[in-house]
Amino acid sequence: MNKPFQRKDTDSNTQVGRDFEGLTQAFFLTQGLHLTPGISIEIGISGRKPHKFDLGDHGGKILIECKSHTWTEGGNVPSAKITTWDQAMFYFHAAPSGFRKVLFVLRDFNQKRHETLGQYYVRTKWHLIPEDVEIWEFDEAKNTAARIK
């Protein structure tokens, strides 16, 4: 079956996302954080409604959204995917204060642009990123992560 928006060499983008959430959870466990998948928290601007974040901890007051997106095969910006990063910023903005808020993304370097997708996002979408949001990149090959914002 032709799946033009399917990541190459994968069966399911949904499974790729779930696997990345597992890697994220394992990374933060090495940092001493025990995170729960699908943590629900009340968010809102003019009222409150439950929203599920990918990972989090009520007691430790942390919310994490995971994004394992990559540049397109041709090295272009995956604009539809970047829109979901923007959406995550809105959810973080609408989340209660006092929580540590983390966008955890896959490190994907673009040789043509000389930057990672995360760096591109911070450089071009800085005006949408709430001040209290941290952005981390996970290097899957090295099993390490670094904060880029």
C-alpha positions as CSV (number, residue, x, y, z in Angstrom):
1,M,0.0,0.0,0.0
2,N,1.3,3.5,-0.9
3,K,1.7,5.6,2.3
4,P,3.4,8.8,1.2
5,F,3.5,10.3,4.7
6,Q,4.7,7.1,6.4
7,R,8.3,7.3,7.8
8,K,10.6,5.2,5.6
9,D,11.3,1.6,6.9
10,T,8.5,1.7,9.5
11,D,5.1,0.0,9.6
12,S,3.3,2.7,11.6
13,N,3.9,6.3,12.5
14,T,1.8,5.7,15.6
15,Q,4.1,2.9,16.7
16,V,7.2,5.1,16.0
17,G,5.6,7.7,18.4
18,R,4.9,5.1,21.0
19,D,8.4,3.7,20.8
20,F,9.8,7.3,21.2
21,E,7.7,7.8,24.2
22,G,9.2,4.7,25.7
23,L,12.7,6.0,25.0
24,T,11.8,9.3,26.6
25,Q,10.4,7.6,29.7
26,A,13.6,5.5,29.9
27,F,15.9,8.5,29.5
28,F,14.1,10.5,32.3
29,L,14.2,7.4,34.5
30,T,18.0,7.6,34.3
31,Q,17.6,11.2,35.6
32,G,15.6,10.0,38.6
33,L,12.1,10.9,37.2
34,H,9.4,8.2,37.2
35,L,6.9,9.3,34.6
36,T,3.4,8.0,33.8
37,P,2.3,7.7,30.2
38,G,-0.9,9.6,29.2
39,I,-1.1,11.8,32.3
40,S,-4.3,13.8,32.3
41,I,-4.3,17.4,33.6
42,E,-6.8,20.2,33.5
43,I,-5.8,22.9,31.0
44,G,-7.5,26.0,29.6
45,I,-7.5,29.7,28.9
46,S,-11.0,30.7,29.9
47,G,-12.0,27.4,31.6
48,R,-10.5,24.1,32.3
49,K,-10.8,20.8,30.5
50,P,-8.7,17.6,30.8
51,H,-5.9,17.0,28.3
52,K,-3.6,14.0,28.2
53,F,0.1,14.8,27.9
54,D,2.4,12.0,26.6
55,L,4.3,11.6,29.9
56,G,4.2,13.3,33.3
57,D,4.1,13.1,37.0
58,H,1.5,14.9,39.1
59,G,3.6,14.8,42.3
60,G,6.8,15.8,40.6
61,K,4.9,18.4,38.6
62,I,6.3,17.6,35.2
63,L,4.5,17.5,31.8
64,I,6.2,16.1,28.7
65,E,5.2,16.1,25.0
66,C,7.3,13.8,22.7
67,K,7.9,14.3,19.0
68,S,10.0,12.0,17.0
69,H,9.7,13.9,13.7
70,T,12.4,14.1,11.1
71,W,13.2,16.3,8.1
72,T,11.5,15.2,4.9
73,E,13.4,12.7,2.7
74,G,14.4,15.7,0.5
75,G,15.7,17.6,3.5
76,N,12.7,20.0,3.7
77,V,10.8,21.2,6.7
78,P,8.0,18.8,7.6
79,S,5.5,21.6,8.0
80,A,2.5,19.5,9.0
81,K,4.5,17.9,11.7
82,I,5.8,21.3,12.9
83,T,2.2,22.3,13.3
84,T,1.9,19.7,16.0
85,W,4.9,21.2,17.8
86,D,3.0,24.5,17.7
87,Q,0.0,22.8,19.2
88,A,2.1,21.4,22.0
89,M,3.3,24.9,22.8
90,F,-0.4,26.0,23.1
91,Y,-1.1,23.1,25.4
92,F,1.9,24.0,27.6
93,H,0.7,27.6,27.6
94,A,-2.8,26.5,28.8
95,A,-1.4,24.1,31.4
96,P,-1.2,25.3,35.1
97,S,1.8,27.2,36.2
98,G,4.2,25.4,38.6
99,F,4.7,22.5,36.3
100,R,8.0,21.8,34.5
101,K,7.1,21.6,30.8
102,V,9.3,19.7,28.3
103,L,9.1,19.2,24.6
104,F,11.3,16.2,24.0
105,V,12.2,15.8,20.3
106,L,14.3,13.4,18.2
107,R,17.6,14.9,17.2
108,D,17.7,14.9,13.4
109,F,20.5,16.9,11.7
110,N,20.0,18.4,8.2
111,Q,23.4,18.6,6.4
112,K,22.0,21.1,3.9
113,R,20.7,23.5,6.5
114,H,23.5,22.8,9.1
115,E,21.0,22.5,12.0
116,T,18.7,20.0,13.7
117,L,15.0,20.1,13.4
118,G,14.8,21.2,17.0
119,Q,17.3,24.0,16.4
120,Y,15.2,25.1,13.4
121,Y,12.1,25.1,15.5
122,V,13.6,27.2,18.3
123,R,15.1,29.6,15.7
124,T,11.9,30.1,13.6
125,K,9.2,29.6,16.2
126,W,10.8,31.3,19.3
127,H,7.7,33.6,19.5
128,L,5.4,30.7,20.1
129,I,7.5,29.0,22.8
130,P,6.4,29.9,26.3
131,E,9.2,31.0,28.6
132,D,8.7,28.2,31.0
133,V,9.0,25.4,28.3
134,E,12.2,23.4,27.9
135,I,13.1,21.9,24.6
136,W,15.3,18.8,24.6
137,E,16.8,16.8,21.8
138,F,17.3,13.0,22.1
139,D,20.2,11.5,20.1
140,E,19.0,8.0,19.5
141,A,22.4,6.7,18.3
142,K,24.1,7.8,21.5
143,N,21.1,7.4,23.8
144,T,21.8,10.9,25.2
145,A,19.8,14.1,25.4
146,A,20.6,17.8,25.6
147,R,18.6,20.8,26.4
148,I,18.5,23.3,23.5
149,K,16.1,25.8,25.0
